[in-house]
């Protein structure tokens, strides 16, 4: 087993593809495949599962990857200390549903803990992919919500992936609307009042099940409905079309300005927003720092 082989495994896991990893490593695809097969043979485990759909970490591979990352990080620290006398780039990744507070916390993390060199990743993505990212250790932390409707399904997936959910806060549902929307000055709105306005939601792609929706009350029908992929587009449509979406009510004026506002929604639901991590992998120093940044942002 060599340090280079461990770096190969990490890159393949990050990219989810032998071909893409080979391009980033500047080696041929056959050479990379052979190096990983040699490592699997030596370790007597299958690190990756291969199928017509591509490559993914096996159950043993997830555990192996956590150790590989630790070894490579320690080696980089040694190299930085004794070879070039400067710290190695820091690595951290988080996958999240589309929450402004998650971005704010990420900004704070970069400002307070970023060295001269770092490789951080913030993935605003689909619910199912958040779980897969943390399962495969592509991301150390994932951020999503649970409620009475989706709780059983999400908890089952987390248990199967050996992940744990940690609550950050609970919230009553709000709608996000333009400050110029006719409903903007109301103290609370009802579902019936929203019927004439376009309903905006985040597309969940292949896993577009009600249980994976980022918005509660996902089973309700709407006269006008638009799915989007990113938060900027959604906010533009909230303003341009007087649309609305349903969320926690937590917004960031620093990032979003005053054009979008939260208004309480008249319903009995409760949203439990939290972070997920791998049960068998301890949080890194940056992981702890990001959780602290999240708690700080939420409390202000």
Beta strands, then each sheet from edge to edge (+ up, - down):
strand 1: 48-51
strand 2: 54-57
strand 3: 90-96
strand 4: 118-124
strand 5: 141-146
strand 6: 163-172
strand 7: 174-178
strand 8: 199-202
strand 9: 225-228
strand 10: 245-247
strand 11: 260-264
strand 12: 270-278
sheet 1: 1+ 2-
sheet 2: 4+ 3+ 5+ 12- 6+
sheet 3: 10+ 7- 11+
sheet 4: 8+ 9+
end
